[in-house]
Amino acid sequence: KPTYDATNHRLIWSAAIQDIGTNEPLNEQGVNYNTYLLGREGYFSLNLVTDRGSVDHEIPLAKRILSSVKFNAGQRYADFNESTDKIAEYGLAALIGGIAAKKVGLLAMLGIALLKFWKVTAIGVVAVGALARKLLSRKKD
């Protein structure tokens, strides 16, 4: 379950990972531990991918690394200026779901890609139709 540490401005979540089609015991599966440290104009991301047996040992190491990361003065999350800074168009859920979906949304991006594909297909169909018409009209003469 994702959690937000408001004191340190960190978004943290993890997910169990397993190769599809394997029958590995639960304790041999992997873990993907993700952390975003939020700043005024962006974020620092730390992703730890490890096995379940090592995760309890490695998460404290990841936390030590994160505690050593410091944004420059004026770039910290706490330095947000309501009168001059823009509020992000996406929320914390978009960070978890993927930054690609932050502005237009993943489905909209897919729709745009399909629309472009269909335009190319339509142009191809029209071109083939015009060529066929031209070839068929020559045979009648």
C-alpha positions in Angstrom: 0.0 0.0 0.0 1.5 3.4 -1.0 2.3 5.7 1.9 3.2 9.4 1.9 5.6 10.7 4.6 4.5 14.3 4.9 7.4 15.2 7.2 10.1 14.2 4.7 8.0 14.6 1.6 8.5 11.0 0.4 6.1 8.7 -1.4 6.9 5.0 -0.7 5.4 1.8 -2.0 6.5 -1.7 -2.9 5.3 -4.6 -5.0 6.0 -8.3 -5.0 7.5 -9.5 -8.3 7.6 -13.0 -9.8 8.5 -14.5 -13.1 5.4 -15.5 -15.0 5.0 -19.2 -15.3 7.3 -20.2 -12.4 6.4 -22.0 -9.3 8.8 -20.3 -7.0 7.9 -20.3 -3.3 6.7 -17.0 -2.0 9.9 -16.3 -0.1 12.0 -16.5 -3.3 10.0 -13.9 -5.2 11.4 -10.5 -5.7 10.4 -7.1 -4.3 10.3 -3.8 -6.1 10.7 -1.0 -3.4 10.0 2.5 -4.8 10.6 5.9 -3.2 10.1 9.4 -4.6 11.6 12.3 -2.6 9.6 15.3 -3.7 11.2 18.7 -4.4 9.8 22.0 -5.5 10.2 21.4 -9.3 10.5 17.6 -9.5 11.5 14.5 -7.5 14.4 12.1 -6.8 13.5 8.5 -7.4 15.1 5.5 -5.7 14.1 2.0 -6.9 15.3 -1.1 -5.1 14.8 -4.4 -6.7 15.8 -7.4 -4.6 14.7 -10.8 -3.4 12.4 -11.3 -0.4 15.2 -12.7 1.7 17.3 -9.6 1.4 14.6 -6.9 1.6 14.7 -6.4 5.4 18.5 -5.8 5.2 18.4 -3.6 2.2 15.5 -1.2 2.9 17.4 0.5 5.8 20.3 1.0 3.4 17.9 2.6 0.9 16.5 4.9 3.7 20.1 5.9 4.6 20.8 6.8 1.0 17.5 8.9 0.8 18.3 10.7 4.1 21.6 11.9 2.5 19.8 13.4 -0.5 19.3 17.1 -0.1 17.7 19.5 -2.5 19.5 22.9 -3.0 18.1 25.9 -1.0 15.0 27.2 -2.9 14.4 23.8 -4.6 13.1 21.9 -1.5 9.4 20.9 -1.4 9.0 23.2 1.6 10.2 26.2 -0.5 7.0 26.1 -2.6 5.7 29.6 -3.3 2.0 29.6 -3.9 2.1 33.0 -5.7 4.7 32.0 -8.3 4.9 28.2 -8.6 2.5 26.1 -10.6 0.7 23.3 -9.0 1.3 19.9 -10.7 -1.5 18.8 -13.0 -1.1 15.3 -11.7 -1.3 13.9 -8.2 0.7 11.4 -6.2 -1.3 8.5 -7.8 0.2 9.5 -11.2 3.7 9.0 -9.8 2.8 5.5 -8.7 1.0 4.8 -12.0 3.7 6.2 -14.1 4.7 9.6 -15.2 3.7 8.9 -18.8 0.1 9.2 -17.7 0.6 12.6 -16.0 -0.8 15.0 -18.5 -2.9 13.4 -21.2 -3.5 10.1 -19.6 -2.4 6.6 -20.7 -5.6 5.8 -22.5 -5.5 9.2 -24.3 -2.0 8.5 -25.4 -3.1 5.1 -26.7 -6.0 6.7 -28.5 -3.7 9.2 -30.1 -1.3 6.5 -31.3 -4.2 4.5 -32.7 -5.6 7.6 -34.4 -2.2 8.2 -36.1 -2.1 4.5 -37.1 -5.6 4.7 -38.7 -4.7 7.8 -40.6 -1.7 6.0 -42.2 -3.9 3.0 -42.9 -6.6 5.2 -44.5 -4.1 6.9 -46.7 -2.7 3.5 -47.8 -6.2 2.2 -48.6 -7.0 5.4 -50.6 -3.7 5.0 -52.5 -4.3 1.3 -53.3 -7.8 2.2 -54.4 -6.6 4.9 -56.7 -4.0 2.6 -58.2 -6.5 -0.1 -58.7 -9.0 2.3 -60.4 -6.2 3.6 -62.6 -5.2 0.0 -63.7 -8.7 -1.1 -64.2 -9.6 2.0 -66.3 -6.6 1.3 -68.6 -7.8 -2.2 -69.5 -11.2 -0.9 -70.7 -9.5 1.4 -73.3 
